[in-house]
Amino acid sequence: MSREPGTRSAVRFSDALHEVEETEHEYRPPVAGRVTDVVVGLVVVGLGIAALLGSLALGAGSLAGPGTGTWPLLVSTVLVVLGLGLLALTGRTRDAERFTRASWLVLAALATMIVFVVLIEVIGFEIPAALLMFGWLKVLGREPWRRSIITSLATVVAFYVVFVGLLAVPIPHMF
């Protein structure tokens, strides 16, 4: 049996590709339904409107003289448009995944970021940053205790040295 050069490797590659696709499909969560599509679209529109109002409160300025809120205004407008696009495509896409346990971990990470932002103004960035990094490594990433502690502390020290010490960035800090 004669084969063209490269045919044997092409067959192996296609077999491997098929196996990878089957494995990915096997572990993929179920597709989200219409309700999820609508909820996500409304959340994106809501966030966009809230950011839009916040940017207007900062002062958008004009084309000739942009204000503090110009960039947030543009980004929030894009958010509103994208949210409306998601609502328009409700039920037509199959790439959105249903919420699973892993989805809640993303929301937990977002909640810890919100707490971080609130605490950084009160007690500086060192303690909240160390706690955030530790929580993400230990709880979300399931890293060992030692690695979580060392990485958290080393990261905060590195950020402090670079941003506060070398670049003199005016961020709230304790020391």
N, C-alpha and C positions, 0 to 999 in steps of 0.2 A: 504494500500500500504506500503510495507516494503522497507526500504532503508538501504544501508550499512552505517556504521558509517563514518562520514566525507563527504558523498556524497553531502549533502545539502550545506555545506560551499564550496565544490569544484565547484559546479554549480555557486554559487554567485561569487566566485573568477574569474571563466572563463568569466562570464558576465561582470564583472567589467573590466577585461583585454581587452575584445573585445571593450567595450565602450571607454577605453583610447586610443586604437589603432585607432578607428574611429575618435576621436577628434584630435589626432595628425595628421592624414592624412588630415583632413579637413583644418587645418591651415598651412600645409606644402606648400612652394612655388613650382611652377612647376619644373619639372626636366630640367636640363640644356641640351643644344644640343651639337652637335659635335664642333661647332665654339667655344663655351665656353670652352670645354675640351681642344681644341688645344691652345687657348689663355692662359689658366691657365698653361698648360704644358710648353709653350714657356716662360712665365714669370718666372716660377720656374727655368727652365734651365738658363735663362738670369741672374737671381739673383745669381744662383750658380756659373756661369762663372765669374761674377763680383767679387764675394767673393773670388773665387779661385785666380784671378789675384791679388787682394788685399793681400791675405795671402802669395802669392809668393813674393810680394814686401816687406812684413815684414821679410821674411827669414824663410823658412820652416825647415832648419837644416837637420839633418839626424836621422836615428834610434838611433844611439849611442848618439847623442847630439841634441835633438829637439830644434828648435828655436821658436821665438815668434809666427811665423805663422803656427806652426804645427797643433794646434787644429783647427784654422779656415780653414786650408787646408783640414782636414778630414771632417769637417762639410760641407764645400762647395762642396766637392766631392760627399757626400751623397745627397746634394741638386740636383746636376746635374743628378745623377743616378735616383733619385725619379722623377724629371721632365721628363726624358726620359721614365720612366715607365708610367707616366700619358699620355704621347703622344702615347705610344704603346697601351694603353687601351682606346683610344678615341672611343667613341660610344658604348663601351661594358658595361659601368657601368650606374646605374640609381640612384646613391646616391648623385650626384652633383646637387646642386640647381641653378636655373636660378637667375641672379642678380635681386634683388628687391630694394626697398627703404632702407630696413634694411642693405643690402649689402653695400650701399654707406656710411652708418654710420660707418661701419668697416674701410672703406678707409679713412673717415674723422678722425677717431681715429689714424690711422697710420700716416696720414699727421701731426697731432698735435704732435705725438711722434718725428717725424723728426725735426719739429720746436724746440721742447724741446731740442733735442740733439745739435742742432746748437746754441741755446741761452745759454745753460749751460756753454759752454766754454767762452762765452763773458761776462755774468753777474752773473755767479754762479748758483747754483741749486735752491736757495730759491724761487725767483720770478717765474721762469719758472715752477717749480714743483707745486707751489700754483695755477698758472693759468691753468696748465694742469689738475690738480685734479678738480678744479672748473669747467672747461669746460666739463670734462667727466661727472661729477655729474649733473650739471645743464642742459647742452644741450643734451648729449647722454642719461643720466639716468633720466632726467626730475625730479630731486629732487627739493624740495623747496629751496628758496634763503638762508634762515637761515642755514639749514642743509648743503648746499653746501659750504657756507663760513666757517662755524665752522669746518667741516670735513677737508676741504682743509688746513686751517691754522694749525689745530691740527696735521695733518699728516706730514706737513713740519717741524713743531717743533719737533715731535717725531723722524723723520729721522735725523734731525740736532743733537739732543741730542745723539742718539745712534751712528750714523756713524761718525760725526765730533767730538763730545765731548768725548764719551766713547771709541770708537774703533780707533779714529784718522785716519780714512780712508782719503787718499789724494784726495778728490773730490773738484772741484772748488766751493768756497762759498764766500759770501759777508762779513760775520761777523766773 
